[in-house]
Amino acid sequence: MVLPPVAAFVFALAVHAVAAVYGGFDPADAQRWTSFDSPIYLDIAHHGYTARACSAAELQQGATACGTFGWFPVYPALIWPLLQVGIDGAMAGVLVSLVCWALLLGVLWNGLLLPLAGRERAVWAALALAPVAPGAFYFQTVYPMALAACLVVAALVALVRERWWWAGAAAFAACATYPGSAALVVVAGLWLLFVAPAASLGERARRIAIVCGLAVAGFLAVLLYAQLATGQWDGYFGVQARFHHGVHLPLHNWLDVSTPRATGLGNISLFLAFQSWLTTILVVAAVVVTFGRRRAATSADWLLVLYALAFWLIPLAQNTVAYYRTDALLIPVVVLVARLPRAAVAALAAVATVVSAGMTVAFMQGVLV
């Protein structure tokens, strides 16, 4: 079915356009949909991976290498053909993101929402929630979030349908698109080992080798490209060293991002905390509703529970991460939320619309990276 996801896509564009105009910005100006990392992705699209000398400040922060190999190449590769026909870089990035966003909604609706929650009365409200879910405003920006989300949802659909090679292929592309997609390795591995029905332990091992092996290979392919382009296969780690991600208890970072801070024009940064709380509510609701109906829950339901927890907690366990951006990858959670009463899902969709509009304005103000 094409019309429902198309309607959801148009709804999201309208929400963001109205928010941009309200904030005093032109939504048709592609430059307004760029931020901190956007020029780096466009530079990769123009020139491929490049290395450079680190500045004194970067060295002091802990960097051991500097260059564009700190960002992944699949999204820029899709921008490159549009540059060759004369389309402006920012506009090309926005166009690629919009196409991926439309595809994402189509895959989510036909691959997960209808098959898994199609009998629930709230499925239409869940579809209204999907295009304004936490972080979804990034799907219109010059960032790889729409592409990464589309690929991880495609991987989930393939897992549910027991298409292991297709799941691995989608996971490969996702892990070569955005680092946060690597949580798929954890999700798929645990689900295939403990939940998904299989005839034998050997069959479980074979499936894990296919899906998780290809996912890891996607990341290794990025390192190989860096080696071929710059001679520095470990450049990604050298760039990321200055951010000191580490591994931490998620609670501290959650409290930090969930604490309201009144900065920016009109105190727009308050919406960062609003989105964090909305994300928390959606994840908790998805987990609780699945455990509440655990006798009727399918292996696909538990796959989405594992997904929700991993893609929420793993970013929070690292420092210096734009959590409001990684929230965008949690969009499959709306499938489980559709099991809530219809009025509850509709209320969440209404709140999410307001939060998404506020985050759009915050992005255009330069509050977000």
DRENLO-190987 format. One record per residue (C-alpha): x, y, z. Coordinates in pm, whole numbers. Example, Ala and Ser with C-alpha at 12.3 -4.5 7.8 and 13.67 -1.06 7.14 Angstrom:
<recs>
((1230,-450,780)) ((1367,-106,714)) 
</recs>
This chain:
<recs>
((0,0,0)) ((148,327,-116)) ((-103,598,-26)) ((-85,576,357)) ((295,620,380)) ((280,892,114)) ((20,1075,320)) ((240,1039,629)) ((536,1174,433)) ((341,1479,315)) ((216,1536,670)) ((573,1541,802)) ((687,1783,531)) ((398,2012,618)) ((480,2003,991)) ((843,2091,931)) ((760,2358,674)) ((515,2529,909)) ((768,2506,1194)) ((1040,2659,976)) ((820,2948,867)) ((710,3005,1226)) ((1076,3024,1325)) ((1147,3278,1052)) ((1325,3042,812)) ((1265,2944,450)) ((1195,2568,439)) ((1281,2562,66)) ((1636,2683,138)) ((1845,2366,138)) ((2120,2537,339)) ((1881,2559,633)) ((1876,2180,645)) ((2252,2159,703)) ((2436,2163,1032)) ((2769,2079,1195)) ((2855,1753,1011)) ((2670,1827,686)) ((2965,1999,510)) ((3181,1693,588)) ((2937,1458,413)) ((2927,1696,116)) ((3307,1711,110)) ((3320,1330,94)) ((3065,1339,-189)) ((3290,1582,-380)) ((3636,1443,-304)) ((3605,1105,-132)) ((3799,1042,187)) ((4084,1285,253)) ((4339,1315,533)) ((4486,1633,680)) ((4715,1742,959)) ((4551,1777,1300)) ((4530,2120,1457)) ((4689,2188,1794)) ((4344,2196,1953)) ((4251,1857,1803)) ((4575,1703,1922)) ((4517,1842,2269)) ((4171,1688,2270)) ((4323,1348,2197)) ((4292,1304,1820)) ((4553,1078,1660)) ((4434,1132,1302)) ((4229,1396,1123)) ((4032,1389,800)) ((3693,1309,656)) ((3736,936,731)) ((3569,1000,1067)) ((3234,987,882)) ((3086,704,677)) ((3074,707,294)) ((2750,547,169)) ((2529,856,202)) ((2785,1079,25)) ((2811,814,-249)) ((2440,862,-320)) ((2485,1240,-333)) ((2774,1216,-583)) ((2564,1142,-898)) ((2347,1447,-831)) ((2655,1665,-805)) ((2768,1540,-1145)) ((2454,1676,-1312)) ((2501,2018,-1156)) ((2274,2005,-851)) ((2394,2212,-556)) ((2550,2005,-276)) ((2304,2097,-1)) ((2006,2046,-233)) ((2146,1711,-347)) ((2183,1601,16)) ((1827,1704,98)) ((1690,1525,-210)) ((1866,1200,-119)) ((1738,1227,238)) ((1381,1292,124)) ((1380,993,-110)) ((1517,770,166)) ((1259,907,408)) ((972,827,173)) ((1112,476,120)) ((1153,435,496)) ((787,508,560)) ((684,269,284)) ((901,-13,420)) ((789,54,777)) ((420,53,684)) ((420,-249,452)) ((697,-447,618)) ((627,-401,990)) ((319,-197,1081)) ((63,-378,867)) ((197,-735,915)) ((267,-703,1289)) ((12,-449,1411)) ((-236,-430,1124)) ((-523,-566,1334)) ((-469,-313,1609)) ((-712,-22,1609)) ((-429,223,1668)) ((-230,131,1356)) ((-337,449,1177)) ((-244,665,1474)) ((91,485,1481)) ((141,576,1116)) ((71,940,1207)) ((328,909,1487)) ((600,760,1266)) ((688,1072,1057)) ((710,1291,1368)) ((870,1034,1599)) ((1168,1155,1805)) ((1452,1264,1581)) ((1251,1218,1260)) ((1312,1581,1161)) ((1668,1468,1079)) ((1525,1267,789)) ((1495,1591,590)) ((1845,1718,667)) ((2183,1670,503)) ((2262,1379,731)) ((2251,1003,665)) ((1976,939,920)) ((1695,868,671)) ((1914,627,476)) ((2039,451,790)) ((1687,420,935)) ((1553,284,605)) ((1827,21,594)) ((1786,-93,956)) ((1409,-120,911)) ((1468,-322,593)) ((1700,-549,793)) ((1429,-597,1057)) ((1171,-681,790)) ((1408,-938,638)) ((1475,-1092,980)) ((1102,-1125,1051)) ((1054,-1289,710)) ((1354,-1519,766)) ((1542,-1381,468)) ((1884,-1408,626)) ((2096,-1300,331)) ((1873,-1001,264)) ((1890,-910,633)) ((2268,-934,620)) ((2286,-722,305)) ((2072,-449,460)) ((2277,-465,780)) ((2599,-441,575)) ((2478,-123,405)) ((2343,23,731)) ((2671,-32,915)) ((2858,134,628)) ((2620,431,645)) ((2608,535,1010)) ((2806,409,1314)) ((2495,384,1534)) ((2361,111,1306)) ((2621,-123,1454)) ((2377,-197,1737)) ((2210,-425,1483)) ((2485,-677,1552)) ((2377,-699,1916)) ((2006,-706,1836)) ((2022,-963,1559)) ((2274,-1178,1743)) ((2070,-1204,2063)) ((1743,-1257,1879)) ((1880,-1525,1648)) ((2053,-1704,1935)) ((1777,-1702,2197)) ((1440,-1612,2040)) ((1398,-1689,1671)) ((1281,-2047,1612)) ((1546,-2272,1458)) ((1586,-2644,1404)) ((1926,-2669,1571)) ((2205,-2477,1738)) ((2406,-2517,1421)) ((2132,-2346,1222)) ((2128,-2059,1472)) ((2505,-2024,1434)) ((2472,-2020,1054)) ((2213,-1742,1064)) ((2419,-1536,1308)) ((2725,-1579,1088)) ((2532,-1454,784)) ((2349,-1158,937)) ((2596,-1039,1199)) ((2895,-1130,987)) ((2773,-913,701)) ((2690,-630,942)) ((3046,-634,1077)) ((3175,-658,721)) ((2995,-330,643)) ((3203,-151,905)) ((3520,-325,788)) ((3443,-211,433)) ((3454,149,556)) ((3798,89,706)) ((3912,-72,382)) ((3794,230,183)) ((3985,459,420)) ((4299,251,364)) ((4263,262,-14)) ((4184,634,-20)) ((4426,770,239)) ((4647,485,357)) ((4502,516,709)) ((4267,226,775)) ((4237,331,1142)) ((4164,695,1065)) ((3808,663,1196)) ((3934,566,1540)) ((4190,846,1535)) ((3923,1107,1464)) ((3681,969,1721)) ((3950,951,1991)) ((3910,1321,2066)) ((3544,1270,2160)) ((3627,1018,2438)) ((3307,819,2389)) ((3402,538,2626)) ((3147,315,2796)) ((2940,463,3080)) ((2624,397,3273)) ((2338,540,3064)) ((2164,709,3358)) ((2406,1002,3385)) ((2379,1090,3016)) ((2003,1042,3021)) ((1966,1282,3313)) ((2190,1533,3137)) ((1996,1534,2809)) ((1657,1516,2987)) ((1723,1821,3206)) ((1550,2127,3052)) ((1784,2412,2955)) ((1642,2745,2843)) ((1883,2864,2573)) ((1846,2973,2212)) ((1594,3215,2069)) ((1265,3160,2250)) ((1435,2911,2482)) ((1408,2660,2198)) ((1659,2420,2357)) ((1386,2314,2599)) ((1270,2085,2321)) ((1583,1872,2356)) ((1462,1764,2700)) ((1106,1727,2568)) ((1228,1489,2297)) ((1433,1288,2547)) ((1129,1240,2768)) ((911,1150,2470)) ((1168,896,2355)) ((1175,744,2703)) ((796,721,2716)) ((779,551,2376)) ((1049,295,2457)) ((908,215,2801)) ((555,191,2659)) ((672,-45,2386)) ((850,-273,2633)) ((568,-269,2891)) ((290,-337,2640)) ((485,-633,2498)) ((551,-783,2841)) ((187,-724,2929)) ((78,-944,2639)) ((381,-1173,2647)) ((175,-1490,2605)) ((51,-1359,2272)) ((378,-1188,2178)) ((556,-1326,1873)) ((928,-1360,1808)) ((897,-1048,1591)) ((763,-855,1891)) ((1065,-955,2098)) ((1293,-856,1811)) ((1148,-505,1829)) ((1182,-499,2209)) ((1550,-589,2180)) ((1585,-326,1909)) ((1419,-55,2118)) ((1635,-121,2423)) ((1962,-154,2230)) ((1916,152,2009)) ((1809,360,2310)) ((2061,247,2572)) ((2377,189,2366)) ((2406,554,2254)) ((2330,669,2610)) ((2619,453,2731)) ((2863,672,2536)) ((2971,1030,2596)) ((2967,1313,2342)) ((2688,1167,2131)) ((2403,1370,1978)) ((2135,1157,2145)) ((1858,1361,1985)) ((1997,1247,1648)) ((2036,878,1730)) ((1674,883,1853)) ((1577,887,1485)) ((1682,522,1452)) ((1416,425,1708)) ((1133,472,1457)) ((1042,95,1447)) ((922,135,1808)) ((594,277,1672)) ((500,-80,1571)) ((483,-188,1936)) ((326,141,2044)) ((40,61,1805)) ((-69,-201,2059)) ((-169,74,2303)) ((-525,208,2308)) ((-599,422,2006)) ((-654,738,2213)) ((-315,696,2380)) ((-134,657,2047)) ((-320,956,1904)) ((-218,1164,2206)) ((145,1056,2164)) ((129,1148,1795)) ((-6,1493,1882)) ((269,1553,2139)) ((531,1420,1897)) ((411,1664,1630)) ((469,1961,1861)) ((808,1830,1974)) ((916,1759,1615)) ((819,2112,1514)) ((1016,2258,1803)) ((1323,2047,1723)) ((1304,2159,1359)) ((1325,2521,1470)) ((1610,2434,1710)) ((1799,2269,1424)) ((1757,2571,1200)) ((1870,2802,1479)) ((2194,2606,1499)) ((2123,2475,1850)) ((2168,2116,1731)) ((2465,1951,1562)) 
</recs>
